[in-house]
């Protein structure tokens, strides 16, 4: 779950947290109620969770999303906390494997894949390697050529 919610801050609706000065390992989720009456952001680091809610007491619409109204307040708070206490990295639990995948195929990325992204798996459930981006050269052959070029450069 932390991996998913860290993705919200990296490249999702919470990505503006980085441009607002939030550093370190953080994760979170934006939220906006129907008719933009309420906006919220809940986010956390390895040692702190904070929630910001923005709305009117009379239930009238604020007209802003969670990313627009609540996230900047959360970011300001977290930036101050990080400056005072730091933000230790998230600990990956036993039985969890982090792997680089090719997001276009969902397979384990190889050297030939044009884009890669980190993904979290239960150990033993990782997908098989990608075979779509081999450019006609196997990983073994590419490794052999790399070693041969290194030998020539001695």
Backbone as ProteinMPNN parsed JSONL, in Angstrom:
{"seq_chain_A": "XXXXXXXXXXXXXXXXXXXXXXXXXXXXXXXXXXXXXXXXXXXXXXXXXXXXXXXXXXXXXXXXXXXXXXXXXXXXXXXXXXXXXXXXXXXXXXXXXXXXXXXXXXXXXXXXXXXXXXXXXXXXXXXXXXXXXXXXXXXXXXXXXXXXXXXXXX", "coords_chain_A": {"N_chain_A": [[0.827, -1.192, 0.0], [1.959, 1.219, 0.77], [3.785, 1.597, -1.299], [2.056, 2.068, -3.461], [0.77, 4.442, -2.589], [2.958, 6.111, -2.348], [3.478, 6.458, -4.994], [1.43, 8.202, -5.698], [2.379, 10.606, -4.757], [4.704, 10.783, -6.195], [4.012, 10.707, -8.969], [1.324, 11.189, -9.285], [-1.85, 12.595, -8.289], [-0.86, 13.933, -6.115], [1.597, 14.946, -6.77], [2.495, 17.568, -6.812], [3.484, 18.066, -4.317], [6.225, 17.667, -4.236], [7.218, 19.841, -5.745], [6.517, 21.76, -3.985], [8.383, 21.57, -2.068], [8.583, 19.281, -0.444], [10.521, 16.638, 0.664], [12.286, 13.478, 0.692], [11.134, 10.152, 1.753], [7.814, 9.875, 1.289], [4.264, 9.368, 1.336], [0.88, 9.438, 0.111], [-2.588, 10.605, -0.261], [-4.909, 12.351, -2.196], [-8.112, 13.986, -1.909], [-11.461, 14.797, -2.825], [-14.708, 15.833, -2.198], [-18.05, 15.192, -3.486], [-19.334, 17.711, -5.614], [-17.323, 19.443, -4.892], [-17.291, 20.205, -2.167], [-15.726, 19.601, 0.05], [-12.228, 19.27, 0.625], [-9.314, 17.295, 0.848], [-6.173, 16.06, 2.097], [-4.263, 13.318, 2.919], [-1.289, 12.268, 4.254], [1.897, 10.661, 4.73], [5.019, 9.88, 6.385], [7.717, 7.681, 7.301], [7.527, 7.951, 10.017], [5.456, 9.672, 10.737], [2.091, 10.698, 10.415], [-0.175, 12.817, 8.787], [-3.161, 14.681, 8.37], [-5.006, 16.875, 6.368], [-7.869, 18.79, 6.204], [-10.07, 20.745, 4.292], [-12.694, 22.963, 4.216], [-16.031, 24.417, 4.406], [-17.945, 25.357, 7.273], [-20.688, 25.548, 6.876], [-21.227, 23.756, 4.902], [-21.044, 24.585, 2.271], [-19.825, 24.739, -1.09], [-16.318, 24.636, -1.729], [-14.977, 24.669, -4.055], [-12.486, 23.728, -4.852], [-9.934, 21.274, -5.432], [-8.525, 18.477, -3.557], [-5.786, 18.466, -4.014], [-5.366, 21.114, -4.687], [-6.302, 22.66, -2.495], [-5.828, 21.39, 0.088], [-3.385, 19.967, -0.026], [-1.173, 21.874, -0.313], [-1.1, 22.984, 2.299], [-0.542, 20.736, 3.87], [1.953, 20.093, 2.78], [3.518, 22.289, 3.565], [3.522, 21.924, 6.366], [4.763, 19.342, 6.534], [7.234, 19.873, 5.389], [8.396, 21.552, 7.31], [8.491, 19.77, 9.485], [10.201, 17.804, 8.453], [12.546, 19.276, 8.207], [13.121, 19.676, 10.893], [13.144, 17.088, 12.061], [13.881, 15.181, 10.174], [13.349, 12.655, 7.586], [13.127, 9.492, 7.76], [13.761, 6.624, 5.67], [11.239, 4.502, 4.182], [10.707, 1.259, 5.467], [11.154, -1.804, 3.91], [9.126, -4.561, 4.199], [9.793, -7.998, 5.231], [9.536, -10.601, 2.814], [8.71, -9.105, 0.709], [9.426, -7.941, -2.527], [11.22, -5.64, -4.451], [11.141, -4.649, -7.777], [12.273, -3.815, -11.083], [10.171, -2.981, -13.667], [8.854, -3.221, -17.031], [6.712, -0.818, -17.92], [4.987, -0.879, -20.112], [4.521, -3.498, -20.768], [4.24, -4.854, -18.393], [5.997, -6.715, -17.562], [9.119, -8.045, -16.175], [11.707, -5.743, -16.461], [14.22, -5.57, -18.995], [17.586, -4.941, -20.189], [17.052, -3.861, -22.644], [14.576, -2.656, -22.612], [12.683, 0.264, -23.198], [11.589, 1.99, -21.256], [11.448, 1.954, -17.721], [10.043, 1.075, -14.545], [9.749, 1.165, -11.011], [8.351, -1.509, -9.099], [6.331, -3.232, -6.709], [6.287, -6.454, -5.298], [4.914, -9.478, -3.903], [7.302, -11.673, -2.687], [8.382, -14.032, -5.0], [6.265, -13.773, -6.73], [6.89, -12.23, -8.876], [6.755, -10.992, -12.25], [7.501, -12.642, -15.412], [10.493, -12.111, -17.45], [10.571, -9.363, -19.785], [10.056, -9.789, -23.247], [9.69, -8.337, -25.487], [11.281, -6.168, -26.259], [13.829, -6.765, -27.297], [15.385, -6.102, -29.435], [16.525, -7.815, -31.277], [18.779, -8.845, -30.091], [19.909, -10.941, -27.607], [19.913, -10.872, -23.973], [22.115, -12.257, -23.01], [23.865, -12.176, -25.187], [24.187, -9.392, -25.427], [25.445, -8.885, -22.987], [27.804, -10.333, -23.384], [28.99, -8.859, -25.529], [29.349, -6.401, -24.209], [31.26, -7.103, -22.241], [33.315, -7.92, -23.979], [33.914, -5.503, -25.335], [34.856, -4.103, -23.126], [37.152, -5.591, -22.57], [38.642, -5.086, -24.878], [39.157, -2.408, -24.463], [41.164, -2.311, -22.596]], "CA_chain_A": [[0.0, 0.0, 0.0], [2.847, 2.377, 0.793], [4.323, 1.777, -2.65], [1.004, 2.697, -4.264], [0.541, 5.813, -2.149], [4.152, 6.887, -2.685], [3.291, 6.794, -6.404], [0.549, 9.371, -5.781], [3.227, 11.782, -4.543], [5.723, 10.816, -7.242], [3.521, 11.0, -10.315], [-0.138, 11.246, -9.302], [-2.506, 13.849, -7.916], [-0.095, 14.59, -5.069], [2.948, 15.223, -7.257], [2.915, 18.949, -6.531], [4.169, 18.106, -3.02], [7.668, 17.804, -4.496], [7.505, 21.221, -6.148], [6.283, 22.585, -2.801], [9.522, 21.423, -1.178], [8.576, 18.057, 0.36], [11.582, 15.727, 0.26], [12.322, 12.213, 1.424], [10.107, 9.142, 1.496], [6.466, 10.205, 1.75], [3.175, 8.772, 0.568], [-0.354, 10.119, 0.471], [-3.753, 10.525, -1.143], [-5.783, 13.521, -2.248], [-9.531, 13.676, -1.956], [-12.411, 15.884, -3.032], [-16.062, 15.297, -2.141], [-18.961, 15.597, -4.566], [-19.601, 19.148, -5.731], [-16.168, 20.171, -4.34], [-17.635, 20.779, -0.864], [-14.594, 19.375, 0.944], [-10.99, 18.826, 0.004], [-8.418, 16.788, 1.887], [-4.979, 15.303, 1.753], [-3.661, 12.574, 4.018], [0.022, 11.827, 3.822], [2.726, 10.171, 5.819], [6.395, 9.427, 6.237], [7.859, 6.467, 8.109], [7.291, 8.211, 11.429], [4.427, 10.676, 10.995], [0.933, 10.779, 9.528], [-0.905, 14.067, 8.972], [-4.327, 14.864, 7.507], [-5.509, 18.243, 6.267], [-9.209, 18.906, 5.636], [-10.44, 22.126, 4.003], [-14.101, 23.075, 3.877], [-16.788, 25.415, 5.146], [-18.843, 24.802, 8.286], [-22.074, 25.516, 6.386], [-21.271, 22.729, 3.849], [-21.035, 25.146, 0.921], [-18.706, 24.261, -1.894], [-15.108, 25.463, -1.765], [-14.603, 24.743, -5.464], [-11.093, 23.346, -5.051], [-9.622, 19.857, -5.209], [-7.616, 18.208, -2.451], [-4.442, 18.879, -4.413], [-5.301, 22.573, -4.72], [-6.61, 23.306, -1.215], [-5.267, 20.749, 1.284], [-1.996, 19.534, -0.215], [-0.182, 22.897, 0.03], [-1.019, 23.115, 3.753], [0.164, 19.527, 4.322], [3.345, 20.199, 2.336], [4.185, 23.259, 4.436], [3.726, 21.249, 7.651], [5.743, 18.263, 6.398], [8.545, 20.475, 5.124], [8.914, 22.002, 8.598], [8.796, 18.577, 10.282], [11.393, 17.18, 7.863], [13.702, 20.103, 8.567], [13.397, 19.511, 12.325], [13.32, 15.705, 12.499], [14.281, 14.285, 9.093], [12.34, 11.704, 7.098], [13.747, 8.197, 7.494], [13.186, 5.859, 4.558], [10.299, 3.443, 4.487], [11.32, -0.052, 5.588], [10.462, -2.812, 3.107], [8.95, -5.74, 5.046], [10.229, -9.307, 4.731], [8.57, -11.208, 1.901], [8.38, -8.143, -0.346], [10.51, -7.74, -3.474], [11.112, -4.495, -5.35], [11.699, -5.025, -9.069], [12.077, -2.876, -12.184], [9.335, -3.572, -14.714], [8.543, -2.448, -18.226], [5.309, -0.472, -17.713], [4.15, -1.138, -21.284], [4.194, -4.921, -20.829], [4.021, -5.405, -17.061], [7.006, -7.763, -17.348], [10.393, -7.579, -15.636], [12.457, -4.99, -17.468], [15.553, -6.011, -19.403], [18.404, -3.806, -20.632], [16.536, -3.326, -23.904], [13.286, -1.983, -22.438], [12.89, 1.715, -23.309], [11.229, 2.637, -20.001], [11.313, 1.049, -16.582], [9.429, 1.667, -13.36], [9.812, 0.242, -9.879], [7.076, -2.102, -8.696], [6.418, -4.053, -5.507], [5.665, -7.775, -5.44], [5.184, -10.5, -2.909], [8.427, -12.46, -3.17], [7.965, -15.224, -5.732], [5.174, -13.484, -7.663], [7.363, -11.298, -9.901], [6.458, -11.471, -13.61], [8.632, -13.127, -16.217], [11.177, -11.018, -18.153], [10.02, -8.835, -21.027], [10.689, -10.315, -24.459], [9.278, -7.511, -26.625], [12.22, -5.106, -26.615], [15.175, -7.331, -27.347], [16.1, -5.535, -30.589], [17.236, -8.87, -31.983], [19.964, -9.276, -29.348], [19.552, -11.478, -26.296], [20.664, -10.312, -22.854], [23.404, -12.945, -22.941], [24.708, -11.638, -26.254], [24.514, -8.014, -25.068], [26.426, -8.962, -21.91], [29.054, -10.777, -23.991], [29.555, -7.72, -26.259], [29.796, -5.42, -23.227], [32.503, -7.603, -21.671], [34.316, -7.902, -25.03], [34.331, -4.105, -25.512], [35.662, -3.775, -21.957], [38.441, -6.26, -22.742], [39.364, -4.346, -25.918], [39.551, -1.108, -23.96], [42.237, -2.399, -21.585]], "C_chain_A": [[0.872, 1.257, 0.0], [3.434, 2.648, -0.581], [3.303, 2.475, -3.544], [0.828, 4.165, -3.888], [1.775, 6.697, -2.332], [4.077, 7.306, -4.153], [2.383, 7.989, -6.607], [1.37, 10.647, -5.643], [4.282, 11.906, -5.64], [5.159, 11.275, -8.574], [1.998, 11.083, -10.404], [-0.666, 12.603, -8.895], [-1.778, 14.602, -6.816], [1.297, 15.01, -5.489], [3.407, 16.647, -6.974], [3.594, 19.074, -5.168], [5.666, 18.303, -3.22], [8.02, 19.235, -4.892], [7.259, 22.202, -4.998], [7.352, 22.357, -1.73], [9.536, 20.196, -0.283], [9.63, 17.109, -0.199], [11.471, 14.432, 1.051], [11.208, 11.269, 1.032], [8.791, 9.568, 2.133], [5.462, 9.532, 0.829], [1.895, 9.487, 0.957], [-1.44, 9.965, -0.559], [-4.542, 11.808, -1.046], [-7.228, 13.054, -2.238], [-10.364, 14.934, -2.112], [-13.802, 15.276, -3.007], [-16.884, 15.793, -3.33], [-19.229, 17.097, -4.493], [-18.511, 20.007, -5.093], [-16.51, 20.882, -3.031], [-16.468, 20.674, 0.122], [-13.39, 18.951, 0.112], [-10.073, 18.346, 1.121], [-7.179, 16.169, 1.272], [-4.511, 14.61, 3.012], [-2.345, 12.03, 3.492], [0.865, 11.426, 5.012], [4.151, 9.894, 5.377], [6.507, 8.176, 7.112], [7.54, 6.707, 9.584], [6.167, 9.171, 11.747], [3.319, 10.596, 9.95], [0.214, 12.087, 9.82], [-2.013, 14.16, 7.934], [-4.736, 16.323, 7.54], [-6.86, 18.185, 5.579], [-9.489, 20.387, 5.44], [-11.9, 22.126, 3.571], [-14.764, 24.155, 4.707], [-17.732, 24.724, 6.124], [-20.279, 24.685, 7.788], [-22.265, 24.545, 5.215], [-21.37, 23.317, 2.435], [-19.756, 24.708, 0.215], [-17.517, 25.213, -1.813], [-14.582, 25.592, -3.192], [-13.163, 24.394, -5.767], [-10.912, 21.856, -4.782], [-8.727, 19.713, -3.981], [-6.201, 18.658, -2.768], [-4.297, 20.401, -4.399], [-5.431, 23.2, -3.334], [-5.849, 22.71, -0.034], [-3.793, 20.399, 1.15], [-0.97, 20.625, 0.101], [-0.018, 23.098, 1.543], [-0.233, 21.939, 4.333], [1.65, 19.638, 3.98], [4.116, 21.169, 3.219], [4.488, 22.629, 5.795], [4.825, 20.192, 7.547], [7.144, 18.801, 6.116], [9.184, 20.935, 6.432], [9.301, 20.816, 9.49], [10.068, 17.914, 9.76], [12.645, 17.965, 8.223], [14.099, 19.884, 10.024], [13.787, 18.092, 12.697], [13.83, 14.75, 11.425], [13.126, 13.384, 8.659], [13.033, 10.392, 6.773], [13.025, 7.46, 6.371], [12.165, 4.85, 5.059], [11.055, 2.119, 4.535], [10.492, -1.041, 4.77], [10.347, -4.082, 3.951], [9.497, -7.011, 4.401], [9.122, -9.882, 3.847], [8.119, -10.296, 0.776], [9.617, -7.947, -1.211], [10.219, -6.497, -4.308], [11.807, -4.868, -6.651], [11.422, -3.914, -10.082], [11.26, -3.579, -13.256], [9.258, -2.646, -15.916], [7.058, -2.093, -18.11], [4.411, -0.723, -18.922], [3.728, -2.598, -21.371], [3.827, -5.515, -19.475], [5.003, -6.509, -16.717], [8.252, -7.17, -16.707], [11.187, -6.907, -16.749], [13.804, -5.649, -17.745], [16.334, -4.771, -19.819], [17.822, -3.137, -21.865], [15.212, -2.589, -23.758], [13.494, -0.468, -22.433], [12.532, 2.476, -22.039], [11.105, 1.576, -18.917], [10.692, 1.816, -15.428], [9.539, 0.669, -12.218], [8.421, -0.28, -9.536], [7.333, -3.039, -7.527], [5.656, -5.353, -5.715], [5.844, -8.571, -4.161], [6.293, -11.357, -3.481], [7.912, -13.755, -3.797], [6.839, -14.985, -6.72], [5.586, -12.514, -8.768], [7.056, -11.868, -11.289], [7.719, -11.982, -14.311], [9.262, -11.942, -16.952], [10.468, -10.628, -19.447], [10.786, -9.418, -22.212], [10.376, -9.456, -25.682], [10.333, -6.523, -27.097], [13.645, -5.602, -26.734], [15.997, -6.812, -28.511], [16.944, -6.576, -31.314], [18.459, -9.387, -31.259], [19.525, -9.753, -27.969], [20.369, -10.783, -25.217], [22.035, -10.956, -22.744], [24.365, -12.38, -23.983], [25.117, -10.204, -25.926], [25.566, -7.991, -23.962], [27.793, -9.377, -22.461], [29.743, -9.621, -24.721], [30.082, -6.659, -25.295], [31.131, -5.849, -22.615], [33.635, -7.568, -22.713], [34.832, -6.491, -25.276], [35.195, -3.659, -24.336], [37.064, -4.369, -22.061], [39.273, -5.51, -23.769], [39.88, -3.006, -25.391], [40.658, -1.132, -22.93], [43.531, -1.852, -22.087]], "O_chain_A": [[0.565, 2.235, -0.681], [3.566, 3.804, -0.983], [3.658, 3.378, -4.302], [0.748, 5.03, -4.76], [1.643, 7.914, -2.459], [4.554, 8.38, -4.518], [2.54, 8.723, -7.583], [1.105, 11.644, -6.315], [4.703, 13.013, -5.975], [5.746, 12.128, -9.239], [1.446, 11.05, -11.504], [-0.026, 13.63, -9.12], [-2.043, 15.784, -6.598], [2.103, 15.395, -4.643], [4.61, 16.898, -6.906], [4.22, 20.097, -4.892], [6.306, 19.026, -2.456], [9.018, 19.78, -4.421], [7.734, 23.337, -5.032], [7.248, 22.881, -0.621], [10.419, 20.075, 0.566], [9.635, 16.811, -1.394], [10.657, 14.316, 1.967], [10.438, 11.536, 0.109], [8.666, 9.616, 3.357], [5.775, 9.175, -0.307], [1.829, 10.087, 2.03], [-1.269, 9.302, -1.582], [-4.816, 12.3, 0.048], [-7.531, 11.894, -2.518], [-10.016, 15.997, -1.598], [-14.061, 14.304, -3.716], [-16.469, 16.684, -4.071], [-19.335, 17.664, -3.405], [-18.747, 21.175, -4.786], [-16.083, 22.013, -2.801], [-16.259, 21.574, 0.935], [-13.525, 18.355, -0.956], [-10.057, 18.92, 2.209], [-7.149, 15.808, 0.096], [-4.375, 15.242, 4.059], [-2.29, 11.414, 2.428], [0.585, 11.8, 6.15], [4.449, 9.705, 4.198], [5.499, 7.672, 7.606], [7.305, 5.751, 10.323], [5.936, 9.468, 12.919], [3.581, 10.446, 8.756], [0.012, 12.431, 10.985], [-1.839, 13.775, 6.778], [-4.805, 16.936, 8.605], [-6.99, 17.603, 4.502], [-9.186, 21.199, 6.314], [-12.294, 21.382, 2.673], [-14.147, 24.738, 5.598], [-18.253, 23.644, 5.843], [-21.014, 23.805, 8.237], [-23.334, 24.51, 4.606], [-21.744, 22.608, 1.501], [-18.756, 24.36, 0.843], [-17.68, 26.433, -1.826], [-13.83, 26.517, -3.5], [-12.662, 24.732, -6.84], [-11.651, 21.26, -3.999], [-8.235, 20.702, -3.437], [-5.496, 19.171, -1.899], [-3.212, 20.916, -4.128], [-4.739, 24.172, -3.03], [-5.281, 23.453, 0.766], [-3.035, 20.523, 2.112], [0.037, 20.322, 0.741], [1.091, 23.354, 2.014], [0.637, 22.126, 5.184], [2.505, 19.313, 4.804], [5.258, 20.892, 3.585], [5.592, 22.785, 6.317], [5.725, 20.154, 8.386], [8.131, 18.225, 6.571], [10.38, 20.732, 6.643], [10.326, 20.86, 10.171], [10.922, 17.508, 10.548], [13.689, 17.378, 8.51], [15.285, 19.905, 10.352], [14.656, 17.89, 13.546], [14.181, 13.613, 11.739], [12.068, 13.36, 9.288], [13.481, 10.19, 5.644], [11.829, 7.653, 6.153], [12.219, 4.403, 6.205], [11.951, 1.889, 3.723], [9.272, -1.107, 4.919], [11.365, -4.628, 4.377], [9.643, -7.088, 3.181], [7.935, -9.677, 4.099], [7.252, -10.66, -0.019], [10.725, -7.804, -0.696], [9.108, -6.322, -4.809], [12.94, -5.351, -6.633], [10.452, -3.168, -9.948], [11.628, -4.666, -13.703], [9.555, -1.454, -15.829], [6.216, -2.987, -18.194], [3.19, -0.776, -18.774], [2.702, -2.914, -21.973], [3.177, -6.558, -19.41], [4.858, -7.17, -15.689], [8.432, -5.952, -16.689], [11.318, -7.45, -17.846], [14.439, -6.207, -16.851], [15.793, -3.665, -19.802], [18.078, -1.956, -22.103], [14.767, -1.951, -24.712], [14.381, 0.032, -21.742], [13.126, 3.52, -21.771], [10.704, 0.442, -19.18], [10.799, 3.04, -15.342], [9.434, -0.538, -12.434], [7.431, 0.439, -9.673], [8.432, -3.574, -7.381], [4.54, -5.363, -6.233], [6.807, -8.367, -3.421], [6.235, -11.734, -4.651], [7.111, -14.475, -3.2], [6.482, -15.89, -7.475], [4.736, -12.028, -9.515], [7.091, -13.082, -11.484], [8.841, -11.772, -13.849], [8.641, -10.886, -17.068], [9.85, -11.459, -20.11], [12.011, -9.526, -22.18], [10.759, -9.809, -26.797], [10.278, -6.081, -28.244], [14.576, -4.917, -26.311], [17.202, -7.061, -28.567], [17.973, -6.241, -31.901], [19.127, -10.29, -31.764], [18.838, -9.027, -27.249], [21.399, -10.174, -25.508], [23.013, -10.283, -22.419], [25.536, -12.136, -23.693], [26.275, -9.835, -26.125], [26.48, -7.167, -23.995], [28.82, -8.836, -22.051], [30.946, -9.418, -24.557], [31.142, -6.079, -25.533], [32.04, -5.029, -22.487], [34.772, -7.231, -22.384], [36.038, -6.286, -25.412], [36.16, -2.918, -24.523], [38.045, -3.728, -21.686], [40.471, -5.312, -23.571], [40.926, -2.527, -25.829], [41.058, -0.079, -22.433], [44.525, -1.853, -21.362]]}, "name": "protein", "num_of_chains": 1, "seq": "XXXXXXXXXXXXXXXXXXXXXXXXXXXXXXXXXXXXXXXXXXXXXXXXXXXXXXXXXXXXXXXXXXXXXXXXXXXXXXXXXXXXXXXXXXXXXXXXXXXXXXXXXXXXXXXXXXXXXXXXXXXXXXXXXXXXXXXXXXXXXXXXXXXXXXXXXX"}
